[in-house]
Amino acid sequence: MENFILILNIILAILLIGVILLQRSEGGALGLGVSQDNFISSRSAGSFLTKTTAIIAALFIITSISLTIISKEEFSSTSVLEKVEKEEKDSSEPQIPKSD
């Protein structure tokens, strides 16, 4: 299940990048080429690409959160340092590492 959601997440990321690059640039980010009249004018209802971007972004966020929730169950609550300290306390003598 985790692999399916991961593949879906990657596909959604690629689609999101593509849809964003297809959109027309409004040029208002730095105030270049846009007059105040166009900036304050009425807002458009939103084109097909804008709605598609919103839907794909929402699905991308949902799959990202679900991947985080699924992977959280696989991690243990103990730290690696706690495991090392526990192993050191169990053995009274230092051990020599084994070489292959």
C-alpha positions as semicolon CSV with decimal commas, in nm:
position;residue;x (nm);y (nm);z (nm)
1;M;0,000;0,000;0,000
2;E;0,285;0,233;0,085
3;N;0,449;0,177;-0,253
4;F;0,125;0,256;-0,436
5;I;0,080;0,583;-0,246
6;L;0,446;0,672;-0,306
7;I;0,414;0,616;-0,682
8;L;0,090;0,817;-0,685
9;N;0,263;1,096;-0,492
10;I;0,548;1,110;-0,746
11;I;0,304;1,115;-1,039
12;L;0,105;1,394;-0,874
13;A;0,424;1,595;-0,817
14;I;0,520;1,566;-1,184
15;L;0,167;1,659;-1,294
16;L;0,165;1,956;-1,057
17;I;0,492;2,085;-1,199
18;G;0,361;2,044;-1,553
19;V;0,030;2,219;-1,487
20;I;0,202;2,508;-1,311
21;L;0,444;2,553;-1,601
22;L;0,156;2,555;-1,851
23;Q;-0,017;2,847;-1,680
24;R;0,015;3,200;-1,808
25;S;0,243;3,419;-1,602
26;E;0,064;3,718;-1,455
27;G;0,385;3,911;-1,396
28;G;0,267;4,063;-1,070
29;A;0,514;3,898;-0,838
30;L;0,765;4,182;-0,840
31;G;0,534;4,453;-0,967
32;L;0,687;4,451;-1,314
33;G;0,459;4,514;-1,610
34;V;0,141;4,538;-1,408
35;S;-0,040;4,861;-1,348
36;Q;-0,239;4,926;-1,034
37;D;-0,564;4,918;-1,233
38;N;-0,509;4,559;-1,342
39;F;-0,401;4,457;-0,995
40;I;-0,710;4,591;-0,822
41;S;-0,958;4,496;-1,096
42;S;-1,216;4,223;-1,049
43;R;-1,093;3,873;-0,996
44;S;-1,152;3,611;-1,261
45;A;-1,348;3,298;-1,183
46;G;-1,046;3,083;-1,249
47;S;-0,951;2,892;-1,557
48;F;-0,938;2,521;-1,610
49;L;-0,565;2,513;-1,530
50;T;-0,615;2,701;-1,203
51;K;-0,881;2,456;-1,086
52;T;-0,671;2,161;-1,201
53;T;-0,373;2,297;-1,009
54;A;-0,580;2,327;-0,692
55;I;-0,713;1,972;-0,721
56;I;-0,373;1,818;-0,794
57;A;-0,213;2,017;-0,510
58;A;-0,480;1,898;-0,266
59;L;-0,430;1,536;-0,372
60;F;-0,051;1,577;-0,343
61;I;-0,084;1,709;0,012
62;I;-0,322;1,427;0,109
63;T;-0,088;1,159;-0,027
64;S;0,212;1,322;0,144
65;I;0,036;1,328;0,480
66;S;-0,082;0,969;0,442
67;L;0,275;0,859;0,360
68;T;0,392;1,029;0,677
69;I;0,124;0,855;0,883
70;I;0,201;0,514;0,731
71;S;0,577;0,548;0,781
72;K;0,532;0,668;1,139
73;E;0,392;0,329;1,236
74;E;0,711;0,155;1,119
75;F;0,945;0,357;1,340
76;S;1,014;0,255;1,697
77;S;0,982;0,500;1,983
78;T;1,326;0,419;2,123
79;S;1,639;0,603;2,025
80;V;1,949;0,449;1,873
81;L;2,151;0,591;2,162
82;E;1,926;0,416;2,413
83;K;1,986;0,084;2,236
84;V;2,365;0,136;2,242
85;E;2,362;0,227;2,611
86;K;2,151;-0,080;2,687
87;E;2,394;-0,309;2,503
88;E;2,690;-0,155;2,687
89;K;2,525;-0,214;3,024
90;D;2,448;-0,577;2,939
91;S;2,811;-0,669;2,876
92;S;3,064;-0,620;3,152
93;E;3,368;-0,659;2,928
94;P;3,441;-0,470;2,612
95;Q;3,388;-0,674;2,301
96;I;3,618;-0,690;2,005
97;P;3,443;-0,621;1,674
98;K;3,429;-0,919;1,444
99;S;3,591;-0,888;1,103
100;D;3,469;-1,078;0,803
